[in-house]
């Protein structure tokens, strides 16, 4: 991938937040395994290290709701004039916590990976973008009525061509990721709360390394 810059997010309100839109970059030429022939290629991703997910509530208190690992699967699109460059169809979350106990996360819909910067000509770059269309249902595993909510929005990300790692780093409680449909949660989480999401994912395609130009 050859993207340079990431569009900044907007508001940081605590009680009511919206999801500012990121600006997509131009279409790219995407190659997988050295080939830019038009097609789709299976891709998987697996986290390395802790998956951080924090919610800032109406009182300004940060609620930690981390996981020990996450993995995902989807496709990357090769060819010319491509953006978004990849889609994430499934995710699996392990070792997650929530106010009230262990939590279960259900992936909803298709998430996308979009580039946000101008293309470049050199390889092995760290490239900015974002994961969009994020939608996940969360609830306490033992009893969903203890705590449940929905996470929706977008998350800043960057892709390292040399390591083939997607680094998600949505921080600062910008309102790009927000909480809705809250039930229970010991009164600690409210509708409209902003969330942070950070993890590093090792990305693999059986067809080879992913590159944009």
C-alpha positions as a printed NumPy array, in Angstrom:
array([[  0.   ,   0.   ,   0.   ],
       [  1.225,   3.49 ,  -0.742],
       [ -0.944,   5.892,   1.203],
       [  0.652,   8.833,   3.004],
       [ -1.796,  10.798,   5.083],
       [ -4.864,  10.099,   7.191],
       [ -7.757,  12.536,   7.412],
       [ -8.18 ,  13.872,  10.963],
       [-11.374,  13.217,  12.895],
       [-13.639,  15.907,  14.259],
       [-15.559,  16.339,  17.517],
       [-14.628,  15.035,  20.967],
       [-17.876,  15.584,  22.913],
       [-18.398,  13.228,  25.861],
       [-22.183,  12.965,  26.113],
       [-23.29 ,  13.098,  22.494],
       [-20.839,  12.286,  19.73 ],
       [-21.128,  11.818,  15.982],
       [-18.936,   9.841,  13.584],
       [-16.94 ,  12.214,  11.375],
       [-16.226,  10.862,   7.909],
       [-12.667,  10.18 ,   6.787],
       [-11.696,  11.364,   3.313],
       [-10.815,   8.497,   0.987],
       [ -7.682,   8.785,  -1.11 ],
       [ -7.583,   8.344,  -4.892],
       [ -8.029,   4.965,  -6.562],
       [ -4.948,   2.745,  -6.352],
       [ -3.271,  -0.02 ,  -8.271],
       [ -3.31 ,  -2.972,  -5.891],
       [ -1.024,  -5.945,  -6.352],
       [ -1.088,  -9.225,  -4.453],
       [  1.942, -11.482,  -4.742],
       [  3.376,  -9.104,  -7.324],
       [  0.369,  -9.269,  -9.668],
       [ -2.076,  -6.413, -10.211],
       [ -4.432,  -8.459, -12.393],
       [ -8.058,  -7.772, -11.497],
       [ -9.367, -10.175,  -8.895],
       [-10.147, -10.871,  -5.263],
       [ -7.85 , -12.67 ,  -2.861],
       [ -8.576, -14.288,   0.477],
       [ -6.923, -12.597,   3.436],
       [ -6.698, -13.361,   7.132],
       [ -5.475, -11.261,  10.047],
       [ -4.465, -12.12 ,  13.604],
       [ -3.595,  -9.786,  16.447],
       [ -0.251,  -9.656,  18.168],
       [ -0.478,  -8.437,  21.739],
       [ -3.497,  -7.179,  23.663],
       [ -6.531,  -5.763,  21.894],
       [ -7.351,  -2.482,  23.627],
       [-10.922,  -1.213,  23.64 ],
       [-11.828,   1.602,  26.008],
       [-15.046,   3.58 ,  26.46 ],
       [-15.246,   7.063,  27.975],
       [-18.593,   7.557,  29.684],
       [-20.659,  10.664,  30.443],
       [-18.753,  11.302,  33.664],
       [-15.426,  11.172,  31.833],
       [-14.517,   7.813,  33.375],
       [-12.655,   5.398,  31.101],
       [-14.112,   1.877,  31.063],
       [-11.57 ,  -0.739,  29.978],
       [-13.107,  -3.476,  27.864],
       [-10.084,  -5.238,  26.404],
       [ -9.612,  -8.599,  24.672],
       [ -6.614, -10.937,  24.643],
       [ -6.812, -11.533,  20.879],
       [ -8.79 , -10.936,  17.696],
       [ -8.636, -12.578,  14.277],
       [-10.472, -11.855,  11.058],
       [-11.018, -12.924,   7.477],
       [-12.025, -11.205,   4.265],
       [-10.749, -10.298,   0.828],
       [ -8.369,  -7.832,  -0.783],
       [ -9.109,  -6.517,  -4.283],
       [ -6.29 ,  -6.421,  -6.821],
       [ -6.355,  -4.366, -10.008],
       [ -6.403,  -0.716, -11.024],
       [ -8.749,   2.019,  -9.809],
       [ -9.283,   0.307,  -6.448],
       [-10.443,   1.915,  -3.168],
       [-11.581,   0.574,  -0.691],
       [ -8.824,  -1.975,  -1.023],
       [-10.087,  -4.73 ,   1.261],
       [-13.137,  -6.006,   3.11 ],
       [-13.465,  -7.786,   6.453],
       [-16.352, -10.236,   6.538],
       [-15.784, -11.935,   9.892],
       [-13.957, -11.326,  13.157],
       [-13.433, -13.589,  16.165],
       [-12.662, -12.129,  19.598],
       [-11.078, -13.989,  22.515],
       [-10.633, -13.206,  26.205],
       [-12.795, -10.077,  26.312],
       [-14.087,  -8.312,  29.418],
       [-16.964,  -5.926,  30.095],
       [-18.612,  -4.372,  33.188],
       [-20.352,  -7.416,  34.648],
       [-17.949, -10.116,  33.442],
       [-16.655, -11.814,  30.305],
       [-18.114, -10.533,  27.045],
       [-19.105, -11.916,  23.645],
       [-18.639,  -9.836,  20.481],
       [-20.616, -10.51 ,  17.297],
       [-19.378,  -9.082,  13.986],
       [-22.14 ,  -7.442,  11.921],
       [-22.038,  -6.719,   8.195],
       [-18.931,  -6.072,   6.105],
       [-16.163,  -3.758,   7.293],
       [-13.871,  -2.095,   4.768],
       [-10.245,  -0.952,   4.612],
       [ -9.826,   2.321,   2.72 ],
       [ -6.753,   4.326,   1.798],
       [ -6.69 ,   8.044,   2.572],
       [ -3.524,   9.449,   0.976],
       [ -1.784,  10.024,  -2.33 ],
       [ -0.11 ,   7.042,  -3.961],
       [  3.696,   6.782,  -3.916],
       [  6.316,   4.884,  -5.863],
       [  8.596,   3.293,  -3.275],
       [  7.979,   0.021,  -1.458],
       [  8.048,  -0.885,   2.226],
       [  6.166,   2.159,   3.416],
       [  3.856,   2.668,   6.363],
       [  0.594,   3.826,   4.878],
       [ -2.378,   5.566,   6.466],
       [ -6.021,   4.643,   6.06 ],
       [ -9.018,   3.587,   8.094],
       [-11.3  ,   0.658,   8.835],
       [-14.862,   1.702,   8.031],
       [-18.314,   0.241,   8.477],
       [-17.436,  -1.145,  11.904],
       [-20.488,  -2.673,  13.52 ],
       [-20.362,  -5.117,  16.43 ],
       [-22.826,  -6.306,  19.043],
       [-21.391,  -6.804,  22.522],
       [-22.908,  -8.508,  25.571],
       [-21.978, -10.276,  28.786],
       [-21.439, -13.925,  27.981],
       [-23.177, -15.46 ,  30.991],
       [-26.262, -13.236,  30.837],
       [-26.739, -10.754,  27.96 ],
       [-29.068,  -8.642,  30.095],
       [-26.307,  -7.695,  32.534],
       [-24.637,  -5.554,  29.892],
       [-25.022,  -5.186,  26.16 ],
       [-24.38 ,  -2.487,  23.586],
       [-23.472,  -1.878,  19.933],
       [-20.245,  -0.348,  18.601],
       [-20.372,   1.444,  15.235],
       [-18.182,   3.772,  13.214],
       [-14.651,   4.002,  11.837],
       [-11.114,   3.575,  13.174],
       [ -7.838,   5.106,  12.059],
       [ -5.342,   2.563,  10.783],
       [ -2.009,   2.226,   9.004],
       [ -0.486,  -0.573,   6.968],
       [  3.209,  -1.487,   7.009],
       [  4.159,  -2.992,   3.661],
       [  7.419,  -4.438,   4.968],
       [  5.834,  -6.355,   7.848],
       [  2.35 ,  -6.775,   6.316],
       [  0.81 ,  -5.475,   9.547],
       [ -2.38 ,  -3.463,   9.858],
       [ -2.117,  -1.23 ,  12.919],
       [ -5.454,   0.078,  14.183],
       [ -5.011,   3.136,  16.373],
       [ -8.287,   4.94 ,  17.026],
       [ -7.436,   7.07 ,  20.078],
       [ -8.444,  10.366,  21.642],
       [-12.161,   9.516,  21.963],
       [-12.87 ,  11.419,  18.741],
       [-16.38 ,  10.094,  18.192],
       [-15.347,   8.015,  15.183],
       [-16.411,   4.977,  17.221],
       [-19.548,   5.318,  19.332],
       [-21.702,   3.212,  21.641],
       [-25.468,   2.729,  21.241],
       [-28.297,   0.386,  22.28 ],
       [-26.946,   0.218,  25.832],
       [-28.744,  -2.063,  28.291],
       [-27.508,  -2.463,  31.873],
       [-23.699,  -2.313,  32.127],
       [-23.985,  -1.379,  35.819],
       [-24.793,   2.173,  34.756],
       [-21.175,   2.675,  33.651],
       [-21.81 ,   2.975,  29.894],
       [-24.29 ,   5.291,  28.151],
       [-25.567,   5.776,  24.61 ],
       [-23.342,   8.14 ,  22.652],
       [-20.146,   7.352,  24.565],
       [-16.97 ,   7.525,  22.477],
       [-14.598,   4.554,  22.245],
       [-10.922,   3.942,  21.502],
       [ -9.713,   0.834,  19.656],
       [ -6.08 ,  -0.212,  19.213],
       [ -4.433,  -3.409,  18.019],
       [ -1.785,  -4.683,  15.608],
       [ -2.81 ,  -7.357,  13.097],
       [ -0.548,  -9.646,  11.078],
       [ -2.142,  -9.767,   7.61 ],
       [ -1.683, -12.804,   5.368],
       [ -2.92 , -13.771,   1.912],
       [ -2.136, -17.19 ,   0.425],
       [ -1.549, -15.351,  -2.866],
       [  1.28 , -13.22 ,  -1.489],
       [  2.114,  -9.793,  -0.106],
       [ -0.264,  -6.841,  -0.566],
       [  1.023,  -3.618,  -2.138],
       [ -0.527,  -0.387,  -3.432],
       [  0.855,   2.116,  -5.923]])
